[in-house]
Amino acid sequence: MFDHVVVGVSDYATSKAFFLMALEPLGIAVVHERPGGIELSSDGKTSLCLLHTEEKPAHLHLAFVARNRGQVDAFYRAALDAGGSDHGAPGLRPNYHANYYAAFVIGPDGHNIEVVCHEPEA
């Protein structure tokens, strides 16, 4: 269902230390880090991302996994039809990886909703 979940945190260093320690028994570790952001995973497929923010409350970023690019396209159309706002049309996001095909929509409460397919085009 989920590909990754992004959680805004007000104190990045404290949150990073907490999650690393609390989730270590589950085999969850750092897979990627950049200034003010960290991605944690146990399987390399699903992840929890912590992102420093001053926003209160922080808007949620939910990313759902798609089996193919057609599902990403269909999500985008349906979400806009349902009243969502465009936040990134379907397309490749090679800054993440070569086959990262995603679409982004802002939902009714301001949350960033994403659907992503990691598979090459069929």
N, C-alpha and C positions, 0 to 999 in steps of 0.2 A: 504494500500500500504506500508507505512513505519511502522516499528516496533519502531526504534529509530534512532536519528541522533546525531552524536558525532561531536562537534565543538572544535577545538583547540583554546585556549586563551592564550595570553602572560602574562596578569596580572590576575591571578585567583581570588584574593579577590575582585578586582574592577568589574570583569565580573560577579562573583557570586552575588554581591550586586545589580548590574544593572538588571540582569535577574530576580532575585527574586522580586524586586520592580516593574519592568515593567510588569511582567507576573502575578502578584498576582491578579489583577482584573479579570483575566481569570480563576481563580481557580487553577492555576499552582503552585505547591509547591514542596519541597524537598521530594523525596521518598527514596533516598540513597545517602550517601556521604562517601567518603574516602579521604585520603590526596591527594590534587591536582585534585580531580574530584568530580563532583556532578551530580545527575540524577534528572530531574524535570519532573513532569507529573500532569495532571488533572484527568486522568481516570485510571491510573495504567496499561494501555495497551500500550500507545504510549509515548515516552519520548524524551526529549532533554537533552543531556549530554554535560557538559562542562569539558574539560580536559586541565590542564596546560601543555603548550609546549613551547619550545624555537624555534621550527622549524618554518621557514617562507618561503613561506606560509605553514601553517599546512595542511597536507593531510586530506582529508575528509573521514569519515567513514559513509557509508550509510548501513542501515540494513532494508531489506525488509521482511515482514511477509509472511510465507508460511502456507498453510492450512494443510499440512501433511509433513511427513519426505521424502516421495518420491519426492516432489517438491524441497526440499533442495538438494537431490542427483542429480536430473535432472539439477538444476541450476549449480551445481559444474562442472558437465561434460560439459555442454554447454558453461560455462564461460571459461574453459580451452581450449575447442575447438575453441573458438573465440579469443584466444590469451592471455587470462589472466594468471597470475602466481599463483600457489598454495600459500595460506597463512593460510591454516587450512582445512583439509579434513572433509567431513561430519562426524558428531559424536556428542555425548552428551557432554555438557559442564556443569557438575554438580556443578562447582564452582559458577555458576549463579543461577541455580535451577535444580531440579531433571529431568525435562523434556525439558531442553534447548538443542535442537538439531539444530546445525548450521554448515555452511560451509563458508569459507572466501577465497576470491580471490582478488589479486591486479590487478586493471584495468590498462588501457593504460597510464593514467596520474599519476599512483602511489597511487590512492585512494583505500582504503580498502572497498570492497563490500561484504556484508554479507547477507545471507538469513537464517532466523531462524523460527523454528516451536516450539511452546510452549506446544503442545499437546502430550499426551502419545502415544506410538506406538500403531497403530490400529491393 
